[in-house]
C-alpha cells in the first residue's frame, strides 16, 4: 500500500483463512506476521509528486513511474520477507493497492453514462515476476464500472476485523484523506461476506486528513519537516476561528454519502492557497497549522453527526493521525461520549491497517467473494474486485 501522502511503501505479511469450514460463507481470520514501511528515496518521491500535478505530469513519466513503483513494491516485499524470516516461497498471494495518481469518481460525462475514473500505478506484472507470487491489484476500477465511487474500499476489511456483537464502532482512518467505516452492533452473519450483504455498513471519506497538515507543516518549518511529529507544532499554535469557519464551508463536507475525495480536492494546491491567504491576514505559521489540524478534527466530528445513523460506542483510529497526539486529543473531546483509541489497543498495529486491508481484499478476490460495499461506494451491486496476475511456476524460496 502507498497512500495519498506518498511517503513510502507499507508492507504487511499476514495469515488469512477461514475460521471453520471453508472461505465461502465463513468468518475470515487474520493474523499479522510482519509489517514495515519502506520510505521512498527522495528522487522517487519527487517523481511521484510531479505526476500528481497536472501542470508537470507527462505521459512518458507516468509510463516509466508505473514500472518503477512496481519494482519498488516488489523490492519492499522481498526485503520484509528477509528481515522477518517469513520465506518468500511460503507466501501464496500479494494484494497491491498501488499508488493513486488521480481519482475522479464523477469525472466527465461519456455519452449518457457518468464518466467516473481512477488511476493507480505500480505495475502488478513486475511484482508477480520479481516475487513469483500471484498478485491481485487495481481494485477500484471494477467498483466504478458498477456505478460506484471506487472508494472507500476498506469497509469490507473493517467488517472482517472489527465488527462487534455488542458495540457499534467507527473505524476512522486519518491518512492523507480521512475516511470512516460505521459498523453497527450485531452478531456476524456467516452469509454476509459471501453475498456482499453489508448494507447496514456506512462508509465514506470525511474530508481532509494528514495531507493538508503535512503540507502546512512543511511550509511552517521552512521545508525542514515533512510532517508535524506528534502534533507538537500545532499544539503551540492558536486556532483561527475565522479561517476554520471558512474551511468548514467547503462544499465537499456538505455532500451526502456515498462520496469520496482525494488530493485533487484537499492536496498541495488547496493547502498552499489556504496558507497564503492566512499569511496575508497576519496569522503565524504555527497558528495556521493548528487551524488545519482542527479542520481535520471538526470535519470528522461534523460528518459523524450529519451522516452516521448514530454516534458510535467506540472509535478506532488508524493511519498516521493515530500518532498525532494533538489531533487524537481533540478527537477524544469532539466525539464524546464515544471511547476514542488508537487501533493498537484493539490488537492491530494502526500503521499496518491499510496494507492488511488490501491483503484481505486480495483473499476475497481469489475466493470469488465480492469486496466492495455498495452502501459505501454507491455501486449498483456487490462485485469481485481486482485484476489477477499469475505467479511463476518456479518461485523464489
C-alpha positions as CSV (number, residue, x, y, z in Angstrom):
1,X,0.0,0.0,0.0
2,X,1.1,3.5,-0.8
3,X,-1.2,6.2,0.4
4,X,-2.1,9.7,-0.6
5,X,0.8,11.1,1.4
6,X,3.2,9.0,-0.8
7,X,5.8,8.7,1.9
8,X,6.7,5.1,1.4
9,X,5.5,1.5,0.8
10,X,3.6,-0.2,3.6
11,X,4.1,-3.9,3.5
12,X,2.2,-6.4,5.7
13,X,2.6,-10.2,5.8
14,X,-0.5,-11.8,7.2
15,X,-2.1,-15.2,7.7
16,X,-5.6,-15.1,6.3
17,X,-8.0,-18.0,6.2
18,X,-11.5,-19.3,7.1
19,X,-12.1,-20.0,10.7
20,X,-14.2,-23.0,10.2
21,X,-15.4,-24.9,7.1
22,X,-14.1,-23.0,4.1
23,X,-14.0,-19.5,2.7
24,X,-17.5,-19.2,1.3
25,X,-19.9,-18.1,3.9
26,X,-17.5,-18.2,6.8
27,X,-15.8,-15.7,9.1
28,X,-12.3,-14.8,8.0
29,X,-9.4,-15.0,10.5
30,X,-6.5,-12.6,10.1
31,X,-3.1,-12.6,11.9
32,X,-0.4,-10.0,11.3
33,X,3.0,-11.7,10.9
34,X,5.2,-8.8,9.9
35,X,4.9,-5.1,8.9
36,X,7.3,-2.4,7.9
37,X,7.2,0.9,5.9
38,X,10.0,1.4,3.4
39,X,10.4,5.1,2.7
40,X,10.7,6.2,-0.9
41,X,14.1,7.5,-1.9
42,X,13.9,11.3,-2.2
43,X,14.2,11.3,-6.0
44,X,11.5,8.7,-6.5
45,X,9.1,10.6,-4.1
46,X,9.8,13.8,-6.1
47,X,8.8,12.0,-9.3
48,X,5.6,10.8,-7.7
49,X,4.6,14.3,-6.7
50,X,5.4,15.6,-10.2
51,X,2.9,13.2,-11.5
52,X,0.3,14.4,-9.1
53,X,0.4,17.9,-10.6
54,X,-1.4,18.2,-14.0
55,X,0.9,21.1,-14.9
56,X,4.1,18.9,-14.5
57,X,2.8,15.4,-15.3
58,X,4.0,13.9,-18.6
59,X,2.6,10.7,-20.1
60,X,6.1,9.2,-20.6
61,X,7.0,9.9,-17.0
62,X,3.7,8.3,-15.9
63,X,4.6,5.2,-18.0
64,X,8.1,4.9,-16.5
65,X,6.9,5.6,-13.0
66,X,4.3,2.8,-13.3
67,X,7.1,0.3,-13.7
68,X,9.5,2.0,-11.2
69,X,6.9,1.7,-8.5
70,X,6.2,-1.9,-9.4
71,X,9.9,-2.5,-8.8
72,X,9.7,-0.6,-5.5
73,X,6.8,-2.6,-4.3
74,X,8.3,-5.9,-5.2
75,X,11.6,-4.9,-3.6
76,X,9.8,-3.9,-0.4
77,X,8.1,-7.3,-0.1
78,X,11.3,-9.2,-0.7
79,X,13.1,-7.1,1.9
80,X,10.4,-7.7,4.5
81,X,10.4,-11.4,3.8
82,X,14.1,-11.5,4.6
83,X,14.1,-9.3,7.7
84,X,11.1,-11.1,9.2
85,X,12.2,-14.6,8.4
86,X,9.0,-15.4,6.6
87,X,10.2,-17.2,3.4
88,X,9.0,-15.6,0.2
89,X,8.1,-19.1,-1.1
90,X,5.6,-19.5,1.7
91,X,3.5,-16.5,0.6
92,X,0.5,-17.5,-1.5
93,X,-0.8,-14.2,-2.7
94,X,0.0,-10.5,-3.0
95,X,-2.6,-7.8,-2.8
96,X,-1.4,-4.4,-4.1
97,X,-3.4,-1.2,-3.9
98,X,-0.7,0.7,-5.9
99,X,-0.2,4.4,-5.8
100,X,-3.3,6.6,-6.7
101,X,-2.2,9.3,-9.0
102,X,-5.7,10.5,-10.0
103,X,-9.2,9.7,-8.6
104,X,-12.1,11.3,-10.4
105,X,-15.2,9.3,-9.4
106,X,-17.5,11.8,-11.0
107,X,-15.3,12.6,-14.0
108,X,-16.8,13.9,-17.2
109,X,-19.9,12.7,-18.9
110,X,-19.3,10.0,-21.5
111,X,-22.4,10.0,-23.7
112,X,-25.3,9.0,-21.5
113,X,-23.0,7.5,-18.8
114,X,-21.3,9.2,-15.9
115,X,-17.6,9.3,-16.8
116,X,-16.0,8.3,-13.4
117,X,-12.4,7.3,-13.5
118,X,-9.5,6.4,-11.2
119,X,-5.8,5.5,-11.8
120,X,-3.5,3.6,-9.6
121,X,0.1,2.7,-10.7
122,X,2.7,0.3,-9.5
123,X,2.7,-2.4,-12.3
124,X,1.5,-5.7,-10.8
125,X,3.1,-7.7,-13.5
126,X,6.5,-6.5,-12.2
127,X,5.5,-7.6,-8.6
128,X,4.4,-11.1,-9.9
129,X,7.6,-11.5,-12.0
130,X,10.1,-10.4,-9.3
131,X,8.5,-12.3,-6.4
132,X,7.0,-15.2,-8.4
133,X,3.7,-14.8,-6.4
134,X,0.2,-14.4,-7.9
135,X,-0.7,-10.7,-7.5
136,X,-4.1,-9.1,-7.2
137,X,-4.1,-5.3,-8.0
138,X,-6.2,-2.5,-9.4
139,X,-9.2,-2.9,-7.1
140,X,-11.0,0.4,-7.6
141,X,-12.0,0.4,-11.3
142,X,-14.5,-2.5,-11.0
143,X,-16.5,-0.6,-8.5
144,X,-16.5,2.5,-10.7
145,X,-17.6,0.3,-13.6
146,X,-20.5,-0.8,-11.4
147,X,-21.6,2.8,-10.8
148,X,-19.7,3.4,-7.6
149,X,-17.1,5.9,-6.4
150,X,-14.3,3.3,-6.3
151,X,-13.8,4.3,-2.7
152,X,-13.8,3.7,0.2
153,X,-12.7,0.0,-0.3
154,X,-11.7,-0.8,3.2
155,X,-15.2,-1.3,4.7
156,X,-15.1,-5.0,3.8
157,X,-11.9,-5.4,5.7
158,X,-13.2,-3.3,8.6
159,X,-16.1,-5.6,8.9
160,X,-13.8,-8.6,8.9
161,X,-11.5,-7.1,11.5
162,X,-13.7,-5.1,13.9
163,X,-17.4,-5.9,13.7
164,X,-18.7,-6.5,17.3
165,X,-21.7,-8.2,18.7
166,X,-22.4,-5.7,21.5
167,X,-20.9,-2.3,20.5
168,X,-21.3,-0.1,17.5
169,X,-17.9,1.0,16.1
170,X,-16.5,3.6,13.8
171,X,-13.1,2.8,12.2
172,X,-11.6,6.2,11.5
173,X,-8.6,6.3,9.2
174,X,-6.7,9.5,9.3
175,X,-4.3,9.1,6.4
176,X,-3.7,11.7,3.7
177,X,-7.5,11.8,3.4
178,X,-9.7,10.8,6.4
179,X,-12.4,8.1,6.0
180,X,-14.8,6.4,8.3
181,X,-16.5,3.0,8.4
182,X,-19.5,2.7,10.7
183,X,-20.2,-0.9,11.9
184,X,-23.5,-1.3,13.8
185,X,-23.5,-3.7,16.7
186,X,-24.7,-7.2,16.0
187,X,-23.6,-10.8,15.5
188,X,-21.7,-11.7,12.4
189,X,-23.7,-13.5,9.7
190,X,-21.9,-16.4,8.1
191,X,-23.5,-15.5,4.7
192,X,-22.9,-11.8,4.7
193,X,-19.3,-11.8,3.4
194,X,-20.1,-14.3,0.6
195,X,-23.0,-12.3,-0.8
196,X,-21.7,-8.8,-0.2
197,X,-24.8,-8.1,2.0
198,X,-23.2,-5.4,4.3
199,X,-26.0,-2.9,3.6
200,X,-26.1,-1.6,7.2
201,X,-22.4,-0.6,7.0
202,X,-21.9,3.1,6.3
203,X,-18.5,4.4,5.0
204,X,-17.2,7.4,3.2
205,X,-14.4,9.9,3.1
206,X,-15.0,12.5,5.7
207,X,-12.6,15.0,4.1
208,X,-9.0,16.2,4.8
209,X,-6.6,14.1,6.8
210,X,-2.8,14.4,7.1
211,X,-2.3,15.7,3.6
212,X,-3.1,19.3,4.5
213,X,-1.4,19.0,7.8
214,X,1.8,17.7,6.3
215,X,1.9,20.4,3.6
216,X,1.4,23.2,6.1
217,X,4.0,21.7,8.5
218,X,6.4,21.7,5.6
219,X,5.6,25.4,4.8
220,X,5.7,26.4,8.5
221,X,9.1,24.8,9.1
222,X,10.7,26.3,6.0
223,X,10.9,22.8,4.4
224,X,12.7,21.2,7.4
225,X,9.8,19.0,8.4
226,X,7.6,16.8,6.2
227,X,5.0,16.3,8.9
228,X,4.1,17.6,12.3
229,X,5.6,14.9,14.5
230,X,3.3,14.1,17.4
231,X,1.3,17.3,16.6
232,X,3.9,19.3,18.6
233,X,3.9,22.3,16.3
234,X,0.1,22.5,16.2
235,X,0.0,22.3,20.0
236,X,1.9,25.5,20.2
237,X,-0.4,27.4,17.9
238,X,-3.9,29.0,18.3
239,X,-6.8,28.1,16.1
240,X,-8.2,30.9,14.0
241,X,-12.0,30.8,14.3
242,X,-12.4,32.9,11.2
243,X,-10.2,30.7,9.0
244,X,-11.7,27.5,10.5
245,X,-15.2,28.7,9.7
246,X,-14.2,29.4,6.1
247,X,-12.7,25.9,5.7
248,X,-15.8,24.3,7.2
249,X,-17.8,25.9,4.4
250,X,-16.1,23.6,1.8
251,X,-18.8,22.1,-0.4
252,X,-17.4,18.6,-0.1
253,X,-18.3,18.5,3.6
254,X,-22.0,19.1,2.9
255,X,-22.3,16.4,0.2
256,X,-24.2,13.4,1.4
257,X,-22.6,9.9,1.1
258,X,-21.7,7.9,-0.9
259,X,-18.8,10.2,-1.5
260,X,-15.0,10.1,-1.9
261,X,-12.3,12.7,-2.3
262,X,-8.6,13.0,-2.7
263,X,-5.5,15.0,-3.5
264,X,-7.4,16.8,-6.3
265,X,-9.6,18.5,-3.6
266,X,-7.5,18.7,-0.4
267,X,-4.0,18.4,-1.8
268,X,-1.0,20.7,-2.2
269,X,-2.7,23.4,-4.3
270,X,-5.6,23.8,-1.8
271,X,-3.2,23.8,1.2
272,X,-0.9,26.4,-0.4
273,X,-3.9,28.6,-1.1
274,X,-5.1,28.4,2.5
275,X,-1.5,29.1,3.8
276,X,-1.1,32.1,1.5
277,X,-4.5,33.6,2.5
278,X,-3.8,33.1,6.2
279,X,-0.3,34.7,6.0
280,X,-1.8,37.7,4.2
281,X,-4.0,38.1,7.3
282,X,-1.0,38.0,9.6
283,X,-1.5,34.5,11.0
284,X,1.6,32.9,12.3
285,X,2.6,29.6,10.7
286,X,2.0,27.6,13.8
287,X,-1.5,29.1,14.1
288,X,-2.2,28.1,10.5
289,X,-1.0,24.5,11.4
290,X,-3.2,24.5,14.5
291,X,-6.2,25.6,12.4
292,X,-5.8,23.0,9.7
293,X,-5.3,20.3,12.3
294,X,-8.6,21.4,13.9
295,X,-10.2,21.4,10.4
296,X,-9.5,17.7,10.1
297,X,-10.9,17.1,13.6
298,X,-14.0,19.2,13.1
299,X,-14.8,17.8,9.6
300,X,-14.7,14.3,11.1
301,X,-16.9,15.2,14.0
302,X,-19.4,17.0,11.8
303,X,-19.5,14.1,9.4
304,X,-20.5,11.7,12.2
305,X,-23.3,14.0,13.4
306,X,-24.6,14.6,9.9
307,X,-24.3,11.3,8.2
308,X,-23.9,8.3,10.6
309,X,-27.1,6.5,11.8
310,X,-26.0,7.2,15.4
311,X,-22.9,8.1,17.3
312,X,-20.7,5.0,17.8
313,X,-19.8,3.5,21.1
314,X,-16.2,3.2,20.1
315,X,-14.0,5.0,17.6
316,X,-10.9,3.1,16.4
317,X,-8.2,5.4,15.0
318,X,-5.7,4.3,12.4
319,X,-3.4,5.9,9.8
320,X,-0.7,8.4,10.5
321,X,-3.2,10.5,12.6
322,X,-3.1,7.9,15.3
323,X,0.4,9.1,16.1
324,X,-0.6,12.8,16.2
325,X,-1.2,13.3,19.9
326,X,-2.8,16.8,19.4
327,X,-5.2,15.5,16.8
328,X,-6.0,12.4,18.9
329,X,-6.7,14.5,22.0
330,X,-9.1,16.8,20.0
331,X,-10.9,13.9,18.5
332,X,-11.5,12.5,22.0
333,X,-13.0,15.8,23.1
334,X,-15.1,16.2,19.9
335,X,-16.5,12.7,19.8
336,X,-17.6,12.3,23.4
337,X,-19.0,10.1,24.9
338,X,-17.6,7.6,22.4
339,X,-14.4,5.9,23.5
340,X,-11.7,7.0,21.1
341,X,-8.5,4.9,21.0
342,X,-5.7,4.0,18.5
343,X,-6.1,0.7,16.7
344,X,-3.1,-0.7,18.5
345,X,-5.4,-1.0,21.6
346,X,-7.7,-3.3,19.5
347,X,-4.9,-5.8,18.6
348,X,-3.7,-4.5,15.2
349,X,-0.8,-2.1,14.5
350,X,-2.5,1.1,13.3
351,X,0.2,1.7,10.7
352,X,-0.4,-1.8,9.1
353,X,-4.2,-1.5,8.8
354,X,-4.5,-0.4,5.1
355,X,-1.9,-2.8,3.9
356,X,-3.7,-5.6,5.8
357,X,-7.0,-4.4,4.3
358,X,-5.7,-5.0,0.7
359,X,-4.4,-8.4,1.7
360,X,-8.0,-9.2,2.8
361,X,-9.4,-7.9,-0.4
362,X,-7.0,-10.0,-2.5
363,X,-8.1,-13.1,-0.5
364,X,-11.7,-12.2,-1.3
365,X,-10.9,-11.9,-5.0
366,X,-9.3,-15.2,-5.4
367,X,-12.1,-16.9,-3.5
368,X,-14.8,-15.3,-5.6
369,X,-16.1,-13.1,-2.9
370,X,-17.3,-9.5,-3.6
371,X,-15.0,-7.0,-2.0
372,X,-16.9,-3.7,-2.3
373,X,-19.7,-2.5,-0.1
374,X,-22.3,-0.8,-2.3
375,X,-23.8,1.1,0.6
376,X,-20.4,2.8,1.0
377,X,-19.3,3.3,-2.7
378,X,-22.7,3.8,-4.3
379,X,-22.2,0.8,-6.7
380,X,-25.3,-0.8,-8.2
381,X,-24.2,-4.2,-6.9
382,X,-21.5,-6.1,-5.0
383,X,-18.7,-7.0,-7.2
384,X,-15.5,-9.1,-7.2
385,X,-12.6,-6.6,-7.4
386,X,-9.2,-6.5,-8.9
387,X,-7.1,-8.0,-11.7
388,X,-5.1,-11.2,-11.1
389,X,-1.6,-11.6,-12.4
390,X,-0.5,-15.3,-12.1
391,X,2.8,-16.0,-10.4
392,X,5.7,-18.1,-11.7
393,X,5.8,-21.9,-11.7
394,X,9.4,-21.7,-10.4
395,X,9.2,-19.3,-7.4
396,X,11.9,-18.0,-5.2
397,X,12.0,-19.9,-1.9
